């Protein structure tokens, strides 16, 4: 017995030592892991600071080398230019009008009669008296001194104003004045060549005209070049698209900086580099660009280009969400709801879901219904659940339709109404919701609010079973 006690004692001492050794090893491993994360974060901050300074230096050099004109001319540009250029457009239009008046004044000094007639024709054009304008411009167009007449004849034929639309003639008129950059003839010619009918469509020629304007800093021309050479463009050329996006982004354009981030994220025209993508997203995000704040938040949420850190993701989502970006509001609500990498907070989740839901997010509306009906963290509120589920269901959300149908069937928050229940369940079931299909089978089999119908019951059960089998096969493959 003494020998057995000694053996047990020795075994216990060995087990205690082994356990202590394993605990010490785990502690050491955890310390090393934390030190590695801290070092990685430190390196990331240093890299971002270094790259930020490098971009600033490049911007300063660029500004010293060239004077970049931010003027964008032409009414047609208003359809493409984004908010960053909106304040410029009224100024650009005034410049065009001033330039036009200068040309009329110069013509009047040289040939008083021609100048007066050109001025009258322009007044008729501005007042939409196109038939009168056409008559005068047609008389003036043969005179080489009245280039304005050829420009306006181009516009009249391009848009079919006072004459039958004739794009080839419009192109010829624009070509006759575009070399002299008369008003916005170059951009109108390029737009006609890139968006006109097959008779005049010539993408390489359009790109050539856009390039002439883009090199002088014309934002609209750069945007059109990016569209033509981008991923879905007719002249797909990643390097050319990258050239104009990079040039404009380095000049500080907040709309183009996140596009550089997208190019690096996707590897379009450059090797794929998520870290560099984050650098460009950060530039625009720090200037208040909501979409870039969202992208930066997603990078932190998924660990793409930066160490995964969901509290930082939440911070950027909140900044974007406060600017009204619905996707950011929804993602922030989901972080608080799930507690992914941070403490869950169902109250904050509710607030952000409600903001997204009020903006029309069906996912947020459905989740609010589910939280009020089923989540143990909240007191059940079937009235609120039914209200949110109905909004999502009326928007076509199959899961919400299915849950609303069950609320009607169970009389939770709503008067029990099997006909309404069947109606919503059928909407969901037709979209492939398996739970709704199973519930319909049960209702028709049991005759809940309707006459029993075993054929319909088995029909819906079979469809639910087929869905289950289909998903099983997909998972197994």
N, C-alpha and C positions, 0 to 999 in steps of 0.2 A: 504493500500500500504506500509505503514511504517513497518507493521508486516511482510509482505512478504520479504521486503528488509533485515530485521533482520534475518529472517530464511535463506535466501540465503547466507547472510554474514556468519552466523554461520556454514552453511553447507560447504561453501568454506574454512573457517578456519579449520574445521574438516578434509576436504579432503586434505588440504595442510599438516596438521600435520601427517595424515596417510601416505601420500606420502613420507614425510621426514623420518617417522619412517621406512618405507619399504626400502628406500635408505640406511639408516643407518644400517638396518639389513643385507642388501645385502653386504655392505662394510665390515661389521664385519664377515659375512660368508666367503667372499673372503679372508680376512686376515687370518682367521682360516684355510682355505683350503691351502693357500700358506705356512703357518707355518707348517701344517701337512706334506706337500710335502717336505719342507726343512728338517724337522726332519727325514722323511723317507730316504731321500738321505744321510743325515748325518749318520744315523744308518747303511745304506747299505755300505757306505765307511768304517765305523768302523769294520763292520762284515768282509768285504773283506780283510782289513788289518790284522785282527786277524786270519782269516783262512789262509791267505798267510803265515804268520809267523809259524803257526802250521804245514803246509805242509813242509816248509823249515826245521823245527826242525825234522820232521819225516825223511826227505831225509838225513839229516846229521847223524841221528842215524843209518839209514840203511847202509850208507856208512861206518860208523865205525864198524858195526857188521860184514859185509861181504865184500869181494873184488869181485865185480861183473865183470865177464869177458864179454867184448863186442865182442869177436871173434865169428864169424859165419863161419862155414866151409862148403865147398862143392859147386860144380858148380851148382847143382840143385837149390840151395837157391836163386840164382840170379833172378829166375822167380817170387819170392814172396816178397823179401825184398824191402822196399821202399827207397826213396832218402836218408833217414837218415842213412842207412847202406851202401850206395854205396861206400863212401870213404874207408870203412873197407875191402871190398871184395878183392881188389888186395893184401892187406896185408895178409888176410886169405888164399888166394890161395898160396902165397909164403910160408906161414907156412906149408901148406899141402905138398908142394914140398920138403921143408926142412925135414919134418918128414919122408917122403918117402925115401929120400936119406939117412937119418940116419939108417933106417931099412935095406936098401940095403948094406950100409957100414958094419953094424953089422953082417949081414949074410955073407958077403965076408970074414970078419975076421975069422968067425967060419968055413965056408965051402967055400973055394975060388971058386971052380967050380960052385956050386949052385948060389953063389952071382953073378958071371958073367952072368950065364944064365938068372937069374931073371932080371938083369939090361938090358940084350938084349931084353927080352920080354916086359919090360916096355917101352923101346925105340920104339919097333915096335908098341905098343899100342898108344903111343903119336903121332907116325907118321901115324896112321890109317892103318898100315899093320896088320889088325886084324887076318887074317888067320894064319900068322906066329906067332903072339902073342898067339893065342889059342893053337897052337901046343906045344909051350914051356911051357905055363902055365899048360896044361894038364899033362905034364910029371912031373912038379914040385908039383902039387897039393896034391899028396899023401904024400909028406914029411912034417911032422909036423912042421919042422923048417921054412918052407916057407909059412907063413900065408899070405904074400902078394899075392901069387898065388891064394889062395881061394878068397881073396877080388876081384881080377881082374876077376876071372871066374864069380863071382857074377855080376859084371858090364857087362861082355860080354853077359851073358844069359839074364840079365834084359833088355838090349837094343837091343839084337839080332845083335851083332857085330861079324861077322865071324862065327857065329853059329845060328841055329834056335832059335828064342826067346823062352825062357822057364822060366817063372816066378817062378814056384815052386822050380826049381833047383837054381835059383838066390837067392831066399829066404833062402834056406838051406846053401848056401855058405856064405851069409851075416851073418846068425846066428852063423856060426862057428867062426867068428872073431869079432862079435859086442860086446861080453862081455868084450873083451880087448880094446874096443874103437879104433880099428885100423883105422887110417885115418878118413874118414867120413862114415864108415860102418854103424854106428847107424842111422844116418839121412837117408842114402839110404835105409836101411831096413825099417825104419818107413814110408818113402814115398812109398815104394813098398806095404807095408801092408795097407796103407790108400788110395792109388790111383790105385793099380793094378787090375787085373781081379778078377772075383769071386773066382777063384781057390786059390788065396793067400790073398784076402782081409780080414782083421781082424782089425776093428777099435779099439777095446779095447787094443789089443796088440800094435798097432801103438801108441796109446795114452801113453801106458806105456813106450815105448822107447823115445818118445818125452819128457815125463816128466823127465826122467833121465837126458836128456840134458838141459831142461829148468831150472832145479834146480841149474845148474852150471852157469846160466846166458845166455844160448844160445837164441838169439832173434828169430831166425827162428823157433826153436822148440816151443817157447812160442806162436808165431803167429799161428803155425799149431794147437796147443792146443786150442787157442781161436776160430779158424775156426771150429774145430771138435765139440766144446762144445757150440758154439754161437747159435744165433737164427735160422740159417738155417743149423746147423751142424748135422752130423749123430749121435752124442752122446750128443745131446742137454742137457746142464747142466749149467744154468745161473751162479750158484755159482762158478763153476770151471772156466768158462770163465772170470768172474769178478776177481777171484783171480790173474790170470796171467796178466790181463790188469792193475789192480791196482798196482801190484808189479812193472811192467815195467814203468807205468806212474809216480810212486813215485820216481823212479830212474832218472826222468827228461826226459824221451823219449818224444819228441815233437809229434810223431805220435800216441802215446798211450794216452796222456793227453786228446785230444778231444774225444777219444773213451770212456774214463771215463765220459766225459760230456754227450755223447749220451746215455750211460747206465743209468745215472741219469735222463736224459730227458724222456727216454722211460720207466723207471722203470724196467730195465732188470737186475735181480739179486740183486737189491736194491729197496727200496721204491722210487717211483717217486718223484724227488726233483729238480724242475727247478732252484732253487737258487744255489744248489750245482753244477748243470750242468754248470751254468755261471762261477763259480769259476774255473772249469777245462778248459773251453774254453778260459778264460782270460789268464791262465798260458801259453798256447800254442800260443795264439794270440800275446802276448807281446814279444814272441821269433820270431815273423815274420811268423808264420804258417798261410798261406792264407785261408785255409778252416775254421780254427778256428776264424779268423777275420770275415769271412762271418757269421758264426754261432753266434758270439757275436753281430754283427750288427743286425741279425734277432731277437735276444733276446730283444734288445733295441727297435726295430721297433714294436714288438708285445707285449711288456711288459711281457715277460715270464722269471721269475726269477729275474727281475729288474724292476724298475719303467719305464714306457714307455717314451722314450725320443728320438725322431727321429733325432735330430742333432747329437747325439752320435752314432746312427745307421749309419748315413751318414759318420761319421768319420771312422768307422771301414770298411764300404763298400769301401770307397776310398782307404784305405790301402790295402785291398784285391784286389781291381780292378787294382791298380798300379802294382800288381804282375801278372796281366794277367788273373785273375779269372773272366770269362765272366758273371757268374750269379751275382757277386757283381757289376760289371759294369752296368748290366741291372737294378738291384734293386736301385742303386744310381741314375741312370737316371730317374727312375719312381718316386723317392722321389722329385727330382727337378722338374719334370714334373707336379706332382699333388699338390705339396706344402703341403703335409700331415704332419702337425705339425711343419712346417718350411716354410719360404717364398719360393714361387715357383720361378724358374729361368730357363726359357725355353732355354736360350743359353747354360747353363751348362748341361741341360738335353740333348740337341743336341750333345754336345761333348761326353758325356758318352754313349749315344745311338750309336753314330758312332763307338766308340771303340768296343762296343759289336757286332755291325752289321758287322764290318770288321773281327771280329773273328768268324762270322758265325751264330750269333743269329738271327733267323727268326723273333722273336717277336720284336727285336730292328729294324730290317730292315722294317718291316711292320709299326711300330710306326713312324719311320722317314718319310715314305711315307705319312702317315696320317697327321703328323704335317705340312709338306711342302704343302699339298693340302688343308687342312681344318682348321688349327688352326688359330684363329684370332690374336694370339700373334705374328705371323710371317707374313711377306709378302708372298703371295702365289707364289710358285715356282713349277709349274707342271712338269717341266723337271726333277728336283731333285726328286719329288714325284714318277714319273714314273720309274726312275732309281732304287730307293729303293724298290718300290712295286714289280718290276719285279724280283729282287733278291729273295725276300721272296716268291713270287708266284712260281718261278722256284724250290724253295725248298719244295713246297707243302702246303704252308700256304693258307687256304681257304679264309680267310678274305682279304688277299692281292690279291688273284686271283680275288675275287669279285670286289674290288676297282679298280684294274687295268683294268678289263673288262669295268667298267663304264667310266674310263678315255678314253679308246679307243672309246667307244660309243659317248662320248660327245666331243671328239677331244681336250682334255685338256692336253697340254704338248706333245701330240702325234698326228699324222695325224688321222683324224676320219676314223675308220676302223671297220665296224660292224662285219665282219667275225672274226677278231681278238677278238673283244669284246665278240662275242658269244662263241668263243673257251675258253677264260678265265672264262667267267661266267659259262659255262658248267662244267669246272673243279671244280669250287667252289660249284656249285649246287649239283654235285654228292657226295660231301663231306658233304652235308646237310646244306649249307649256304642258309638261307631263303631269304635273300635280293637278292642273285643272282638268285634264283628260280623265285622270283617275277619279276625281271628285264627281265629275259628270256621270261616270259609270255607276258610282255609289248612289247618286240621286235617282237616276232612272231605274236602277235595280230595286231600290227601296220604295220608290213611289213617293218621294218627299216633295209635296206640293204639286205633284203631277201624277197622272196615271202610270203605274209601273210599265216599263217598256224594256223588256229583256234584250231585244235586238239592239236598241240604242246603247243600252248598258254595256253589252259585250263589244259593240263597235268601239266605244270610247276606251274600254279597258284594253282592247287589242292594239289601238293606236298608242296608248301609253306604254304597253309592253314592247311594241316595235321601237319606240323612242329609246327605251331602256337598253334594248339589245343593240341598237345602232350605236349608242354611246359606248357600250361595253366593247364593241368591236373596234371603235376608233381608239380607245384607250389601250387595248391589247396590241394594236398594230403600232 
